[in-house]
């Protein structure tokens, strides 16, 4: 079969199966099998599928994924996230402190978690009722929390960057370092959005909190766990002491101790965190395995390589190629969630980006920002529904969507800044040898 017949056939079959409601991991595997049978017998293809599945589950680097997921689940079921928001809100006594505190808490949570949805759920579950009680506008309160969760995707450790590194065979440590400065810039842009919002619609932002100040002990309890967990991950990976997998294991162990000792985690919460991690990894494991099988078929028929050659034959300027790829991901993000997009599209897109002459570490940051836009765009914007769900009917999906629009604008600005100043992402990885 010709490569384009395989590419179009895989795409058509995948769209059909997803449209019929088949879960994406099974759709990926089912779309791959007919083309695998063209090159292998039925019995051999079953063995190949089993080997791909086994290869994913015994991959040492991939062990970091369940550990980071478990770490995030522990924090979400303890008081660590709530205490962090409380400090950012009551400890910073300025007008709009709850909105700024939500951004700061999401950034701090992102530095120890890595999941956008978990970030929005954990901080939003505490912050949204409080912001509505204080008199913040529904659109501002819901928008800032839906967007704040995206900081968890860019600031290390990031599950999307981890998956990107696995699929593209790039250094996980360099990708994590590359996300630091863009993540801080994004947090600053979000703060700027709130400042402008407060200026244009002052009725949406109440005066500063005049409640009792936090005591030093409360501040230590609020900030201490996040600082300790973040420091463990940071120094272990960037100091060359441990691999990302080993750092995740040590950080998860430290989180258990801190969640129990400081965060008020009980045995029931610990069991729930374990069960939730296993459910998440059951899905992710199948998705990873199916993605590997899908990629194997693509590479056997040289679909990515031939597609790159065809695309480059049009002699488009490199930045035109980049613009088309970004628009493609923004459009696709309206219908697919980020993890699925990572395993379905990157095997084809990354060779094209490399052939256009772009640094793949830098593109990892561009890709991650587009994934942040994806979780804020309907109809499949996960963070939109998370915030609407935890509002218990007080905020509509329409309010969350409208409230998120200025923050989506900030993400688009960040993409522009990364393109104009690529060293903002590359400088830090280049400093650490």
N, C-alpha and C positions, 0 to 999 in steps of 0.2 A: 504494500500500500504506500501511496505517496504521503509525505509528511503533512501536507495541507489537508488531505482526507482524514488523517488521524486527528489532527488538531481540531478541525471543524466537527468531526464525529464525536470526539470527547466532549467538546463544549456543548453541542446539541443534546447529547445524552445526559450530561450533567444538569443542564437547565431543565430538561424534561423531568428527570427524577426528583429534583428539588421542587419543581412546580407541583408534582404529584404528592408532595408532603413527606418524602423520605428524608430522614435526618441526614445532614451533610456528610458525616463520616461514611455512612452506608452508601450514599449517592456517589461519593468519590470512588469508593472501592468498586461498586457495581458498574460505573462508567468505565473503569479501567479494565475490568476482566475480559470483555469481548475482544479488546485489542491485544490483551496479553495472550489470549488463546490463539491469536494469529501467529505467534512466534514460539509458543510452548504448547505441549499437550495439556489436556485438562488436569491430569494427575500432577504433572510438573508444575503447572501454574498454582495449584493448591499448595504445593511445597514452597514455592516462591512467596506466596502471600503469607504463609506461616513464618517464613524466615524474616520477611519485612516486619511483621508484627513483633516477633521476638527481638529483632535488632533494635527496635525502638525502645522496648521496655528494659533492655539491659544497657542502654547507652548511658555512660557515666555522666556526661554533661547534662542529659535530660533529668537526672535525679534532682537538679536544682529546682525544676518546675514544681513538683509536689511540695518541696520544702518551703518555697516562697509562698505557694498557695496556702499551706498550713499556717505559716507565719501570719498572713493576712487574716485568716479565719480566726486565729487566736485573738488578735487585736480587736477584730470586729465584735467578738463575744465577751470582751472584757471592757473595763472602763478607760482603757488607755486612750482611745480615740476621743471619747467624751471629755476626758480630763484635758486633753490637748486643746480641743475647741474652747473649753471653759477658760483656759488661760489666755488664748488668743483674743477672746471676746472681752473678758473682764480685766485682763492684764494690760490691754492697750486701750486706754480710755480716751478715744476720740470719736467724733461723729461718724457713724457708719462702721463702728468697730466690729459689729457682728458680721458684716459683709467682708471686711478685711480679715477678720479672724477666721472666717470660713475658708478663704483663699489660703491663708497661712497654715491652717490646720490640714487642709487637703495637701498642701506642699509637704508639710512635715510627715503626714501619713504616707504620701507617695514615696518618701525616702526610706520607708521600712516595709512597704507592701508590694506595689507593682501592678495592681489591678485597678482599672478605672471604675468598674462597676462596684467593687468592694469599697473603694474610696468614697464614692458618692453615697453608697448605702450607709457606711459607718458614720461619716461626718454629717451627712444629710439627715440621718435619723435623729441626731441630737440637735443640729443647728436649725433645721427647717421649722419645727414647732416653736422654737425660741424666737426666731426672727419674725415669724408671723405674730407671735404674742407681743413683741416689742413694737410692732407697727410698720415693719418693712413691707414694701409693695410685693404682691404675690409673684409678679414676673421677675423682679430683681432677685428675690429670695430663692426662687426655684432655679433661675438661670445661673446664678453664681455657684450654686451647689452642683448642678448638672455639669457645668464647665469645670469646676474645681476638681472634680474626680479625674479629669483628663491629665492633671499634673502627675498623677500616679503612673501614667503610661510613659511619660517622658523622663521624669526624674528616676535615677536608679534606686533599687533594682526594678527593671521594667520587664514584664512578661512578654510584651510585644517585641522589645529589643532582643530578648533572650531567644524567642522563636525566630526572629529575623537572622540572628547570628547562626543559629543551627541550620536553617534552610540555605543560607548563602555562604556558610563556612567562613564567617568573619569572627574576629576576636570578640568574645562577650565582654571582657574587661574594657576594651577600647570603646565598644558601643555604649557601655554604661557611662564611661567618662565623657563621651561625646554628648550625652544627653544632659549633663549638669548645667552648663551655661545656657543652652536654649530653654531648659526648664525654668531657670531663674528669670530669664527674660520674659517667658510666658506668664509667670506669676506677677511680674511687674506690669505687664500689659493688662492683665485681669484687674489689678488694682486701679490702673488708669481708667478702665472701663467703668468701674464703680464711681470713681471721682467725677467723671463726665456725667454719668447717670444722675448722681446726687445734685449736680449743677443744673441739669436740664429738668429734672423732676424731683425737686426737693421734698415733695410730699411722700415720696417712696423711701426716704432715709430719715429715721428719727434722730433726735439729739443723742449725745453720748450717754452711755450707761452711767447712772449715778448711784448704783448699788454699792454695797460694801466692797472694799478692795480685798484682793486675795492676800493671804498671809504667805510668808516665805516658804513655809512647809508645803502649802498647797501648790505653790509654783514649782517646787522641786518634784513633787509627786506627779505634776502634770507634764513637765518637760523631761524629767529624768529618764523614763523608759524609752522615749523616742530617741533621745540623744545616745543612750547606751546601745540600742539596737542599730541605729544608723552608723555609729562609730565602729561597731563590730564588723558590719558589712563593708564600710568604707576602707578601714585600715587593713582588713584581711585581704580584700581583692586588690586594691590599688597599692598597697604596701608590698605586694608580692608574697605575703605570708601564706595565702591559701588560694585555691581555685574558687570560682563562683559556686561550685557545688559544695565544697567544704565550708565556705563562708555562709552559705544558706543553712547548712546543718548546724553550725555553731550559733547563728542568729536565731534559728528556730528554737534551739535549746534555751538560749537566753530569754527569748520571748515567753516560753513556758514559765520560767522562773519569775519573770517580771509580771506577767499576766496574773499569776496566782498570788504573788507577794504584794503587788501594788495595785493591779487592775481589778482585783475582786473576782477573778475567774474561779468558778466552782467546777466540781467534777462533771456535772451535767453539761456545762458549757464546753469543757474539754472534749467530752465524747461527741458533742454536736460538731465541734470544729474538725475532729477526725473524720466523722461521717461525711460532712460536707466536702472535705478535701478528697475523700475517696470517690464521691459522686462526681466532683469536678474532674478528677484525673481519669475516671472511667470514660468520660466523654472526650477529654483531651487526648488520652492514650489512643482511642480509636481514631480520632481525627489525625493524630500524628502518623499512625500506621497507614491509614488510607492515603494520607498525603504523600508518604514515601512511595507507596505503590503507584500512585498517580504520576509522581515525578519520574519513577523508573520507566514507565511506559512512554512518557513524553521524551525522555532522553534517549531511549532505545531508538525511537523513530526520528531523533534529532529535530524535534519540533522547535525547541527554543533557539537552537543554532540557525536553523533555516529561516525561522521567523525574523531573527535579528538581521540575517543577510538580506532578506527581502525588504525589511523596513529601511535599512541603511542604503539600499539601492535607490531610494527616493531622494537621497542626498539632502535630507533635512538638516538644518542647523542643530547642534547638540541641545541648545536651550529650547528649541521647538519640540524636540523629542521629549525632553523633560516636562515641558508644559502639557503635552498630550498625555503623558503618563500620570501626571498629577490630576488632570481633569478626569481621566479614566477612573482613578481610585476614588475621587470625590463622588462621581456618579455611581460607581459600584458600591460604595459605602452606604448608599441609601437603601440597599437591599440585602447586603451581607454583613455579618459581624466580623470584626478585625481578624480574629484567629483563623477563621475559615479562609478569608482573603489571602492571608499570609501563605498558606499551604497550597492554595489553588493557583495563585497568580505569580508569585515570586520566581518559581523555576523558569518562567517564560520572560518576565520583565527584567530580572537582574542581568542576564547576558546582554540585553539591549542597552541598559544603562551603562554597563561596563564598556561596551563597544563604542558608546558615545563619548567615552573619556571621563566619566564622573567617578569620583572616589566612592567606594561602596560603603565605607563607614559614614561618610557625609550623607549619602542617599538614605542610609538607615534612619537618620534623624528626620529627613524630609518625609520618608514613608511613614514614620511613627506619627508625625504631625497630621498627616492625612488620615491616619487611623483615629486620631483624636476628633477630627471633624466628623468621621463616620459615626461615632457613638453619639453625636449630637444632631444628626440629620434624620428626619423621618423618611420612610415609615418604620425603619428598623434601628432607630437610635436608642440603644440600650439604656443609656443614662437618663433619657427623657422619661422612660416608663418607670425606672427606679425611683426618681424623685416624685413623679405623680403618684406612685403606689404608696410611698411612705407618708404622703400628705394626708392620707385617709379622706380623700374627697374634697379637701380644702383648696386644692390647686388642680386645674384642668391640664390636660396634655397640651392644649393650645397655649395656655399661660407659660408652660415650661419651654415650648418651642419659641415663642416670641421673646421670652427672657433670655434664651440662649443665643439669639441672633447676634447681639453685639460681641459676645465672646467668640462666636465662630469667626466674626470679622477680625478679632485679635489673633486667632490661629492663622488666618489667611495672611495677615501682616507678618507673622512670625515666619511663614514659608518664604515670603518676599525677603525678609532680613537674612535668612539662611542662604538664599540664592545669591544675594548681593554681597554677603560677608561670610563665605563658607568657613573661614578660620574660627568663627564663633563656635562651631561644632568641632573643628579639627585641632584647635590649639591645645586643649587640655590633653587629649590622647598623645599628641606629639611630644609633650613635656615629660611624660612618664615612659621610661624605657623598660 
